[in-house]
Amino acid sequence: MNITVTEYTGAAVQGAIDKAAAAGGGRVSLEPGVYPCGTIWLRSHVELHLPAGATLRGSARPDDYDDFLDPRLDAVAPEGSRKCLLACRDAENVAITGDGEIDGQGPEFYDRNVPPGAPFAKPPHPRPRMVQFFKCRGVRFEGVTFRDSPGWTIWLVDCEDVHVSRIRVDGCQQMINNDGIDIDSCRRVTVSDSFFRTGDDSIVLRAIRRLPDEPSVCENVVVSNCVLDSRCQAVRVGCPSDDTIRHCLFTNVVCRGRNGIYFENPVRYLRKDDRGFLHASDVRFEHFDVDCTGEPLRVNVEPGIALRGIERIEVRDLRFRSGRPPFLCGNAETPLRDIVLRDVSGSVASDTPLVARCTERLKIGDFEVTTGPGEASSLDRKPSASWETKF
């Protein structure tokens, strides 16, 4: 069934989606124009199509959004908020397509009384995410612009067979906690030919543990041909209390902003009564161009953290210009194992070309870095500030 929505309300969009789903599926297309809305629930076998000139505009009032409530997910709620604009769970063959725009009006949720260029202050009320999919299969995002999400832009949780292509995530970089896409405990995901501008991390791999006896595994993710512009980290892999992240590939990626590739495991990100659980392995980064004020690559495990392992991480054909050098640092309980740096070249403002400590079988080939007269690097320096709160 094909339905065209001509009434410019969120209720009309929801009604068309429900009608198409009841008929077995179909395409719901919006006429060009602005559609003010709260939460929209997507359904199985339904494609929401936003042509050029069509805008779904999320309300600036938190009370206009539903809480995404599910006992399988309630143990975690980033930033203490369960609210979201586009929601979907236990569905299959769901798509958001077109050249139109989804506008979250993110800056409206913050205290913007700050010095010019400074991060906005967090408000006391919950900020919604823009997109949240839970336990879905056969998901497709294509062509759409996701603008100014108040929280994480896209959070995919325990989903399979997800294909993201030609999207644009464009968030005000004074906002905090507005990650581009968080791929959490998902399998068989591709992200290609897309642009991300965020105040927080642009592309994130996570494996957040939800139920005590249920493994959380993020695997078989491929990111290719993307441009990432982040005020925080362009790529982040894992947090210390996560479960398993493995068999992932990033290729042909341009990074601009503060930091490039980040595996950061600080004590402050631990869950209560937890010393760490993450196992990250077989993650490759190929053909990267990084221009950043911080580090092009950071793999770090702070003292006091005991992970199951970070191993078989491979970086090939990395070109960078950075304020600080690549940083590889395990600890006595969690040494980094089988890290490969091949065909790496660049320039760093620091007087140190590479920092490495507590590593086993570190392999370096074709490594050429020019250092500058900047501040000397310290093995024990604090990591770059992050705008997000991890759990």
C-alpha positions in Angstrom: 0.0 0.0 0.0 1.3 3.5 -0.9 0.0 6.4 1.1 0.8 10.1 0.7 0.4 12.3 3.7 -1.0 15.8 3.0 -2.1 16.9 6.4 0.9 18.6 8.1 0.7 16.9 11.6 2.5 14.2 13.4 -0.9 12.5 14.0 -1.5 12.3 10.3 2.0 10.7 9.7 1.4 8.2 12.5 -2.1 7.3 11.2 -0.7 6.6 7.7 2.1 4.4 9.1 -0.4 2.4 11.2 -2.8 2.1 8.2 0.0 0.8 5.9 1.2 -1.7 8.6 -2.4 -3.0 9.0 -2.5 -3.6 5.3 0.7 -5.7 5.4 3.1 -2.9 4.7 3.9 -0.2 2.1 5.4 3.2 1.6 4.2 6.3 3.4 5.3 9.5 1.6 5.1 13.0 2.9 4.2 15.9 0.7 6.8 18.8 0.8 6.2 20.9 3.9 6.8 20.9 7.7 5.3 18.3 9.9 5.5 19.3 13.6 5.4 16.1 15.8 6.2 14.3 18.9 7.1 10.6 18.9 6.4 8.7 15.7 6.3 4.9 16.0 7.5 3.0 12.9 6.2 -0.5 12.0 7.2 -3.6 10.2 7.3 -3.6 6.4 6.7 0.2 6.2 9.0 2.7 4.5 8.7 6.3 5.7 9.7 8.5 2.7 10.6 12.1 3.0 11.2 13.8 -0.4 13.1 17.0 -0.8 11.3 19.8 0.9 9.6 17.6 3.5 10.6 18.1 7.1 9.6 16.2 10.2 10.1 18.7 13.0 10.3 17.4 16.5 8.7 19.4 19.3 10.8 21.5 21.6 8.7 20.3 24.6 10.0 17.2 26.3 6.5 16.3 27.4 5.4 15.8 23.8 7.6 12.7 23.5 6.8 9.1 24.5 9.1 7.1 26.8 10.7 4.1 25.1 9.7 1.6 27.8 10.7 -2.1 27.5 11.7 -4.4 30.4 14.5 -5.8 28.2 16.0 -2.3 27.9 15.1 -0.4 31.1 18.4 -1.1 32.8 20.0 1.5 30.6 18.9 5.0 29.6 21.6 7.3 28.3 21.5 10.7 30.0 18.6 9.4 32.1 16.2 9.9 29.2 13.9 7.3 27.5 12.3 9.8 25.1 12.8 9.7 21.4 11.4 11.1 18.2 11.4 8.1 15.8 10.9 4.8 17.7 10.8 1.2 16.5 11.1 -2.2 18.3 10.6 -5.9 17.4 10.1 -5.0 13.8 11.5 -6.1 10.4 11.9 -4.5 7.0 11.7 -0.9 8.2 13.1 2.1 6.2 13.5 5.9 6.4 14.4 7.2 3.0 14.4 10.3 0.8 16.1 13.7 0.4 14.1 15.4 3.1 15.0 16.3 6.7 14.3 15.3 10.3 14.8 18.3 12.5 15.1 17.7 16.3 15.5 21.4 17.2 18.3 20.4 19.5 19.5 23.8 20.7 16.1 24.6 22.1 16.6 22.0 24.8 19.8 23.5 26.2 20.8 26.5 28.3 22.6 28.6 25.6 23.6 31.4 27.9 27.3 30.5 27.5 30.4 32.3 26.1 30.6 32.3 22.2 31.6 28.9 21.0 31.4 27.2 24.4 29.4 24.0 24.9 25.7 24.6 25.8 24.8 23.7 29.4 22.8 20.6 30.2 19.2 21.3 31.1 17.4 19.7 34.1 14.7 18.1 31.8 15.3 15.0 29.6 16.4 15.5 26.0 15.0 13.0 23.5 17.1 11.0 21.0 16.2 11.4 17.4 16.0 7.7 16.4 15.9 4.5 18.5 15.5 1.0 17.1 15.5 -2.0 19.4 15.6 -5.7 18.3 14.8 -4.9 14.6 15.9 -6.7 11.5 16.2 -5.5 8.0 16.6 -1.7 8.7 17.4 0.8 6.0 18.3 4.6 6.3 18.9 6.2 3.0 19.4 9.8 1.8 17.8 11.6 4.8 19.3 14.5 6.7 19.1 14.2 10.5 19.5 17.7 11.9 20.2 18.8 15.5 19.2 15.9 17.6 18.9 16.9 21.2 20.5 13.7 22.3 22.1 10.7 20.5 21.0 11.0 16.9 20.6 7.3 16.0 20.8 4.5 18.6 20.5 1.0 17.2 20.2 -1.6 19.9 20.4 -5.4 19.2 19.5 -5.0 15.6 20.5 -7.1 12.6 21.0 -6.4 8.9 21.1 -2.6 9.0 22.1 -0.6 6.0 22.8 3.1 6.2 23.8 5.0 3.1 24.0 8.6 1.9 22.7 10.1 5.1 23.7 13.4 6.6 23.9 13.9 10.4 24.3 17.6 11.0 24.4 18.7 14.7 25.3 22.0 16.3 28.7 21.4 17.7 28.0 23.4 20.9 25.5 20.6 21.9 26.7 17.8 24.1 25.7 14.1 24.0 24.6 14.4 20.4 26.4 11.3 19.0 25.9 10.6 15.3 25.2 6.9 15.3 25.6 4.5 18.2 25.7 0.9 16.9 25.1 -1.1 20.1 25.1 -4.9 20.2 24.2 -5.1 16.5 25.2 -7.6 13.8 25.7 -7.1 10.1 25.6 -3.3 9.8 26.9 -1.2 7.0 27.3 2.6 7.0 28.5 4.2 3.8 28.8 7.4 1.8 27.6 9.5 4.6 28.5 12.8 6.4 28.5 13.4 10.2 29.0 16.7 12.0 28.6 16.3 15.8 29.5 18.0 19.1 30.0 14.5 20.5 31.3 11.2 19.0 30.4 10.7 15.3 30.3 6.9 14.9 30.3 4.7 18.0 30.5 0.9 18.5 29.1 -0.3 21.8 28.1 -3.6 23.4 26.2 -2.3 26.4 25.3 -5.1 28.9 21.6 -5.0 29.7 20.5 -8.4 31.3 23.0 -10.2 33.6 22.9 -13.5 31.7 22.5 -12.3 28.2 25.6 -11.6 26.1 25.9 -8.3 24.2 27.9 -8.6 21.0 28.6 -6.0 18.4 30.0 -7.6 15.3 30.4 -7.5 11.5 30.1 -3.8 11.1 31.5 -2.1 8.0 31.9 1.7 7.7 33.1 3.0 4.4 33.5 6.3 2.5 32.4 8.6 5.2 33.4 12.1 6.4 33.4 12.6 10.2 33.6 16.1 11.8 33.5 15.8 15.6 34.2 18.2 18.5 34.9 15.0 20.5 35.9 11.7 18.8 35.3 10.8 15.2 35.3 7.1 15.9 34.8 5.6 19.4 35.0 1.9 20.1 33.6 0.6 23.4 33.6 1.5 27.1 35.2 -0.5 29.8 32.0 -2.1 31.1 30.8 -3.2 27.7 30.7 -6.8 26.5 32.1 -7.9 23.1 33.0 -5.9 20.0 34.6 -7.9 17.2 35.1 -8.3 13.4 34.6 -4.7 12.3 36.1 -2.6 9.5 36.4 1.1 8.9 37.7 2.1 5.4 38.1 5.3 3.4 37.3 7.7 6.2 38.1 11.4 6.6 38.2 12.7 10.1 38.2 16.4 11.2 37.9 18.0 14.6 39.3 17.1 18.0 40.3 13.4 17.8 40.3 10.5 15.3 40.1 6.8 16.4 39.5 6.3 20.1 39.4 3.2 22.3 39.2 5.0 25.7 38.7 3.0 29.0 38.9 5.3 32.0 37.9 4.5 35.5 35.2 7.1 35.5 33.2 5.2 32.8 32.9 2.0 34.9 29.6 0.8 36.2 29.2 0.5 40.0 31.1 -2.5 41.4 32.7 -3.2 38.0 36.4 -3.2 37.1 35.8 -3.7 33.4 34.5 -6.4 31.0 35.1 -5.2 27.5 36.7 -7.6 24.9 37.5 -5.7 21.6 39.2 -7.7 18.9 39.7 -7.9 15.1 38.9 -4.3 14.4 40.6 -2.8 11.3 41.0 0.8 10.1 42.2 1.3 6.5 42.7 4.4 4.4 42.2 7.2 7.0 42.9 10.9 6.6 42.8 12.6 10.0 43.3 16.3 10.7 42.8 17.0 14.4 43.9 19.1 17.4 44.2 16.0 19.6 45.2 12.4 18.8 44.7 10.6 15.5 44.7 7.3 17.3 44.2 6.5 21.0 44.0 3.0 22.5 44.1 3.4 26.3 43.3 1.3 29.4 43.7 3.3 32.6 45.3 1.7 35.8 42.6 0.1 37.9 40.8 -1.3 34.8 40.8 -5.1 34.1 39.3 -5.9 30.7 39.0 -9.2 29.0 41.2 -7.8 26.3 42.0 -5.4 23.5 43.7 -7.3 20.7 44.2 -7.6 17.0 43.6 -4.0 16.2 45.1 -3.0 12.8 45.6 0.4 11.4 46.8 0.6 7.7 47.3 3.7 5.5 46.8 6.4 8.1 47.6 9.9 7.1 47.4 12.5 9.9 48.1 16.0 11.1 47.6 16.3 14.8 48.3 18.2 18.0 49.4 15.1 19.9 50.9 11.7 18.8 49.3 8.3 18.4 48.9 6.8 21.9 48.8 3.1 22.7 48.7 2.3 26.4 47.5 -0.8 28.2 48.2 -1.6 31.8 49.7 -4.5 33.8 46.3 -6.3 34.0 45.2 -5.5 30.4 48.2 -5.2 28.0 47.3 -4.3 24.5 48.0 -7.3 22.2 48.8 -7.7 18.6 48.4 -4.1 17.5 49.5 -3.4 13.9 50.5 0.0 12.5 51.4 -0.2 8.8 51.9 2.7 6.3 51.4 5.4 8.8 52.6 8.9 8.1 52.0 12.4 9.4 53.0 15.4 11.4 52.4 16.1 15.1 52.9 19.4 17.0 54.3 17.5 20.0 57.9 16.6 20.2 57.0 12.8 20.5 56.1 10.8 17.4 54.4 7.8 19.2 53.5 6.9 22.8 53.4 3.1 23.6 53.3 1.3 26.9 52.1 -2.1 28.2 51.8 -3.7 24.7 52.5 -7.2 23.6 53.6 -8.0 20.0 53.2 -4.4 18.7 54.0 -4.5 15.0 55.1 -1.3 13.2 56.0 -0.9 9.5 56.5 2.0 7.2 56.0 4.5 10.0 57.1 8.1 9.2 56.2 11.0 11.4 57.5 14.5 11.7 57.4 16.1 15.2 57.2 19.7 16.1 58.4 21.9 18.9 55.1 21.7 20.8 54.6 20.6 24.4 56.2 17.3 25.2 53.9 14.3 25.5 53.3 12.7 28.9 52.5 9.0 29.4 50.3 9.9 32.3 48.5 12.9 30.9 44.7 13.0 31.2 42.7 12.1 28.1 41.0 14.8 26.1 37.7 16.1 27.5 34.6 14.2 26.3 31.2 15.8 26.3 29.4 12.6 26.9 28.5 10.6 30.0 29.2 6.9 29.5 27.7 4.0 31.5 
